[in-house]
Amino acid sequence: SYTGCAVQLFFLYFFISAELSLLTIMCYDRYVSICKPLHYRTPPSISSTSLELVVSFLYSVVLPALNPLIYSLRNKELKAEMWTLMTGCFQEH
């Protein structure tokens, strides 16, 4: 039908323009980060290598370890069991 075709074309143009806008923003962000990097001073108490080690550890170990827990909380049965465990622990004290 004509209405269905018009709706489909509208969504096609909308999603193409949204994708091109996001790609343009990402390209500009990459340009700024490469051509005009931030020049900041780290505090004297924390060396940049130790800070980089901590951040890399958090990104590579801690976050992937927490992902299964976060996504498993979407399961309603597991969420209900966690809720009963938490409320049961607080009620006993």
Backbone as JSON Lines, residues from 0, in Angstrom:
{"i":0,"aa":"S","n":[0.83,-1.19,0.0],"ca":[0.0,0.0,0.0],"c":[0.88,1.26,0.0]}
{"i":1,"aa":"Y","n":[0.28,2.36,-0.34],"ca":[1.01,3.63,-0.41],"c":[1.46,4.07,0.98]}
{"i":2,"aa":"T","n":[0.62,3.91,2.0],"ca":[0.97,4.32,3.36],"c":[2.13,3.48,3.89]}
{"i":3,"aa":"G","n":[2.08,2.18,3.66],"ca":[3.16,1.3,4.11],"c":[4.48,1.65,3.44]}
{"i":4,"aa":"C","n":[4.43,1.99,2.16],"ca":[5.64,2.37,1.44],"c":[6.19,3.68,1.98]}
{"i":5,"aa":"A","n":[5.3,4.63,2.27],"ca":[5.73,5.92,2.81],"c":[6.36,5.75,4.19]}
{"i":6,"aa":"V","n":[5.77,4.92,5.03],"ca":[6.31,4.66,6.36],"c":[7.67,3.99,6.25]}
{"i":7,"aa":"Q","n":[7.78,3.02,5.35],"ca":[9.05,2.32,5.18],"c":[10.14,3.27,4.69]}
{"i":8,"aa":"L","n":[9.83,4.14,3.75],"ca":[10.81,5.11,3.27],"c":[11.19,6.11,4.36]}
{"i":9,"aa":"F","n":[10.21,6.52,5.18],"ca":[10.52,7.42,6.27],"c":[11.52,6.8,7.24]}
{"i":10,"aa":"F","n":[11.27,5.54,7.64],"ca":[12.18,4.88,8.57],"c":[13.54,4.63,7.92]}
{"i":11,"aa":"L","n":[13.56,4.31,6.63],"ca":[14.82,4.12,5.94],"c":[15.65,5.4,5.97]}
{"i":12,"aa":"Y","n":[15.06,6.54,5.61],"ca":[15.78,7.81,5.63],"c":[16.16,8.21,7.06]}
{"i":13,"aa":"F","n":[15.28,7.94,8.0],"ca":[15.57,8.29,9.39],"c":[16.77,7.52,9.91]}
{"i":14,"aa":"F","n":[16.79,6.2,9.68],"ca":[17.89,5.4,10.2],"c":[19.19,5.65,9.45]}
{"i":15,"aa":"I","n":[19.11,5.94,8.16],"ca":[20.33,6.29,7.42],"c":[20.9,7.6,7.94]}
{"i":16,"aa":"S","n":[20.04,8.59,8.17],"ca":[20.55,9.87,8.67],"c":[21.08,9.74,10.09]}
{"i":17,"aa":"A","n":[20.44,8.92,10.92],"ca":[20.94,8.71,12.28],"c":[22.3,8.03,12.25]}
{"i":18,"aa":"E","n":[22.46,7.03,11.38],"ca":[23.75,6.34,11.29],"c":[24.83,7.27,10.77]}
{"i":19,"aa":"L","n":[24.51,8.06,9.76],"ca":[25.51,8.99,9.25],"c":[25.87,10.05,10.28]}
{"i":20,"aa":"S","n":[24.91,10.48,11.06],"ca":[25.21,11.44,12.12],"c":[26.14,10.84,13.16]}
{"i":21,"aa":"L","n":[25.86,9.61,13.58],"ca":[26.74,8.95,14.55],"c":[28.13,8.72,13.99]}
{"i":22,"aa":"L","n":[28.22,8.32,12.73],"ca":[29.54,8.11,12.12],"c":[30.3,9.43,12.02]}
{"i":23,"aa":"T","n":[29.61,10.52,11.71],"ca":[30.27,11.82,11.64],"c":[30.79,12.24,13.01]}
{"i":24,"aa":"I","n":[29.99,12.03,14.05],"ca":[30.42,12.37,15.41],"c":[31.62,11.51,15.8]}
{"i":25,"aa":"M","n":[31.58,10.22,15.48],"ca":[32.7,9.34,15.81],"c":[33.97,9.74,15.06]}
{"i":26,"aa":"C","n":[33.84,10.14,13.79],"ca":[35.0,10.58,13.02],"c":[35.59,11.85,13.61]}
{"i":27,"aa":"Y","n":[34.74,12.78,13.99],"ca":[35.24,14.02,14.59],"c":[35.91,13.74,15.92]}
{"i":28,"aa":"D","n":[35.36,12.84,16.71],"ca":[35.96,12.48,17.99],"c":[37.33,11.85,17.77]}
{"i":29,"aa":"R","n":[37.46,10.98,16.79],"ca":[38.76,10.37,16.48],"c":[39.75,11.43,16.01]}
{"i":30,"aa":"Y","n":[39.29,12.38,15.18],"ca":[40.16,13.45,14.7],"c":[40.69,14.28,15.87]}
{"i":31,"aa":"V","n":[39.81,14.64,16.78],"ca":[40.22,15.46,17.92],"c":[41.19,14.69,18.81]}
{"i":32,"aa":"S","n":[40.92,13.41,19.04],"ca":[41.8,12.65,19.93],"c":[43.18,12.42,19.32]}
{"i":33,"aa":"I","n":[43.28,12.35,17.99],"ca":[44.58,12.14,17.36],"c":[45.3,13.45,17.11]}
{"i":34,"aa":"C","n":[44.62,14.42,16.54],"ca":[45.29,15.65,16.13],"c":[45.41,16.68,17.24]}
{"i":35,"aa":"K","n":[44.5,16.66,18.19],"ca":[44.54,17.63,19.28],"c":[44.35,16.91,20.61]}
{"i":36,"aa":"P","n":[45.35,16.13,21.03],"ca":[45.19,15.37,22.28],"c":[45.16,16.28,23.49]}
{"i":37,"aa":"L","n":[44.58,15.76,24.55],"ca":[44.52,16.52,25.8],"c":[45.9,16.53,26.44]}
{"i":38,"aa":"H","n":[46.3,17.7,26.88],"ca":[47.56,17.81,27.59],"c":[47.24,18.1,29.04]}
{"i":39,"aa":"Y","n":[47.36,17.07,29.85],"ca":[47.05,17.24,31.27],"c":[48.21,16.72,32.09]}
{"i":40,"aa":"R","n":[48.34,17.23,33.27],"ca":[49.38,16.79,34.17],"c":[48.79,15.83,35.17]}
{"i":41,"aa":"T","n":[49.5,14.74,35.42],"ca":[49.04,13.81,36.44],"c":[49.51,14.31,37.79]}
{"i":42,"aa":"P","n":[48.79,14.01,38.85],"ca":[49.23,14.44,40.17],"c":[50.57,13.8,40.52]}
{"i":43,"aa":"P","n":[51.39,14.47,41.29],"ca":[52.72,13.92,41.58],"c":[52.67,12.65,42.42]}
{"i":44,"aa":"S","n":[51.6,12.41,43.16],"ca":[51.55,11.24,44.03],"c":[51.27,9.95,43.26]}
{"i":45,"aa":"I","n":[50.62,10.06,42.11],"ca":[50.27,8.87,41.33],"c":[51.04,8.93,40.01]}
{"i":46,"aa":"S","n":[51.87,7.94,39.77],"ca":[52.58,7.92,38.49],"c":[51.63,7.43,37.41]}
{"i":47,"aa":"S","n":[51.9,7.83,36.18],"ca":[50.98,7.46,35.11],"c":[51.04,5.96,34.82]}
{"i":48,"aa":"T","n":[52.2,5.32,35.02],"ca":[52.26,3.89,34.76],"c":[51.43,3.1,35.75]}
{"i":49,"aa":"S","n":[51.46,3.47,37.02],"ca":[50.65,2.73,37.99],"c":[49.17,2.98,37.75]}
{"i":50,"aa":"L","n":[48.82,4.19,37.37],"ca":[47.42,4.48,37.06],"c":[46.97,3.71,35.83]}
{"i":51,"aa":"E","n":[47.83,3.63,34.83],"ca":[47.49,2.86,33.63],"c":[47.34,1.38,33.95]}
{"i":52,"aa":"L","n":[48.16,0.86,34.84],"ca":[48.05,-0.55,35.23],"c":[46.73,-0.82,35.95]}
{"i":53,"aa":"V","n":[46.34,0.08,36.82],"ca":[45.09,-0.1,37.55],"c":[43.9,-0.04,36.6]}
{"i":54,"aa":"V","n":[43.9,0.94,35.7],"ca":[42.8,1.08,34.76],"c":[42.74,-0.12,33.82]}
{"i":55,"aa":"S","n":[43.89,-0.57,33.33],"ca":[43.88,-1.74,32.45],"c":[43.42,-2.98,33.19]}
{"i":56,"aa":"F","n":[43.78,-3.12,34.46],"ca":[43.3,-4.26,35.25],"c":[41.78,-4.2,35.41]}
{"i":57,"aa":"L","n":[41.26,-3.01,35.7],"ca":[39.8,-2.87,35.87],"c":[39.07,-3.23,34.59]}
{"i":58,"aa":"Y","n":[39.56,-2.74,33.46],"ca":[38.89,-3.0,32.19],"c":[39.04,-4.44,31.73]}
{"i":59,"aa":"S","n":[40.17,-5.06,32.03],"ca":[40.39,-6.4,31.48],"c":[39.96,-7.52,32.41]}
{"i":60,"aa":"V","n":[39.88,-7.29,33.72],"ca":[39.57,-8.37,34.65],"c":[38.25,-8.13,35.39]}
{"i":61,"aa":"V","n":[38.11,-6.97,36.0],"ca":[36.96,-6.73,36.88],"c":[35.66,-6.63,36.08]}
{"i":62,"aa":"L","n":[35.65,-5.81,35.05],"ca":[34.4,-5.65,34.28],"c":[33.95,-6.95,33.6]}
{"i":63,"aa":"P","n":[34.84,-7.7,32.93],"ca":[34.37,-8.98,32.37],"c":[33.91,-9.97,33.43]}
{"i":64,"aa":"A","n":[34.48,-9.89,34.63],"ca":[34.04,-10.79,35.69],"c":[32.65,-10.4,36.19]}
{"i":65,"aa":"L","n":[32.32,-9.12,36.14],"ca":[31.01,-8.67,36.61],"c":[29.92,-8.82,35.56]}
{"i":66,"aa":"N","n":[30.28,-8.91,34.28],"ca":[29.28,-9.0,33.22],"c":[28.33,-10.18,33.38]}
{"i":67,"aa":"P","n":[28.8,-11.4,33.65],"ca":[27.83,-12.5,33.82],"c":[26.87,-12.26,34.98]}
{"i":68,"aa":"L","n":[27.36,-11.67,36.05],"ca":[26.48,-11.37,37.17],"c":[25.43,-10.34,36.79]}
{"i":69,"aa":"I","n":[25.84,-9.31,36.1],"ca":[24.9,-8.26,35.71],"c":[23.84,-8.81,34.76]}
{"i":70,"aa":"Y","n":[24.27,-9.59,33.74],"ca":[23.31,-10.1,32.77],"c":[22.46,-11.23,33.34]}
{"i":71,"aa":"S","n":[22.98,-11.94,34.34],"ca":[22.16,-12.99,34.94],"c":[21.06,-12.41,35.82]}
{"i":72,"aa":"L","n":[21.22,-11.17,36.26],"ca":[20.17,-10.56,37.06],"c":[18.93,-10.24,36.24]}
{"i":73,"aa":"R","n":[19.04,-10.35,34.93],"ca":[17.85,-10.19,34.1],"c":[16.9,-11.38,34.24]}
{"i":74,"aa":"N","n":[17.46,-12.51,34.61],"ca":[16.65,-13.71,34.81],"c":[15.76,-13.49,36.03]}
{"i":75,"aa":"K","n":[14.47,-13.63,35.87],"ca":[13.52,-13.33,36.95],"c":[13.66,-14.29,38.12]}
{"i":76,"aa":"E","n":[13.92,-15.57,37.85],"ca":[14.05,-16.53,38.94],"c":[15.29,-16.23,39.78]}
{"i":77,"aa":"L","n":[16.39,-15.94,39.11],"ca":[17.62,-15.63,39.83],"c":[17.47,-14.32,40.6]}
{"i":78,"aa":"K","n":[16.78,-13.35,40.0],"ca":[16.56,-12.08,40.67],"c":[15.71,-12.28,41.94]}
{"i":79,"aa":"A","n":[14.7,-13.14,41.85],"ca":[13.86,-13.4,43.01],"c":[14.65,-14.1,44.1]}
{"i":80,"aa":"E","n":[15.51,-15.04,43.73],"ca":[16.33,-15.73,44.73],"c":[17.33,-14.77,45.38]}
{"i":81,"aa":"M","n":[17.94,-13.9,44.59],"ca":[18.88,-12.91,45.17],"c":[18.14,-11.98,46.13]}
{"i":82,"aa":"W","n":[16.93,-11.61,45.76],"ca":[16.14,-10.72,46.63],"c":[15.82,-11.4,47.95]}
{"i":83,"aa":"T","n":[15.43,-12.68,47.9],"ca":[15.12,-13.4,49.14],"c":[16.37,-13.6,49.98]}
{"i":84,"aa":"L","n":[17.52,-13.83,49.34],"ca":[18.77,-13.95,50.09],"c":[19.11,-12.64,50.79]}
{"i":85,"aa":"M","n":[18.97,-11.53,50.08],"ca":[19.31,-10.24,50.67],"c":[18.35,-9.87,51.78]}
{"i":86,"aa":"T","n":[17.07,-10.05,51.57],"ca":[16.11,-9.69,52.62],"c":[16.2,-10.66,53.78]}
{"i":87,"aa":"G","n":[16.5,-11.93,53.52],"ca":[16.65,-12.91,54.58],"c":[17.85,-12.61,55.47]}
{"i":88,"aa":"C","n":[18.92,-12.16,54.87],"ca":[20.11,-11.83,55.66],"c":[19.87,-10.63,56.56]}
{"i":89,"aa":"F","n":[19.12,-9.67,56.08],"ca":[18.85,-8.47,56.88],"c":[17.82,-8.73,57.96]}
{"i":90,"aa":"Q","n":[16.91,-9.67,57.73],"ca":[15.88,-9.95,58.72],"c":[16.4,-10.77,59.88]}
{"i":91,"aa":"E","n":[17.44,-11.57,59.65],"ca":[17.99,-12.42,60.72],"c":[18.7,-11.61,61.78]}
{"i":92,"aa":"H","n":[19.27,-10.47,61.42],"ca":[20.06,-9.68,62.39],"c":[19.2,-8.84,63.22]}
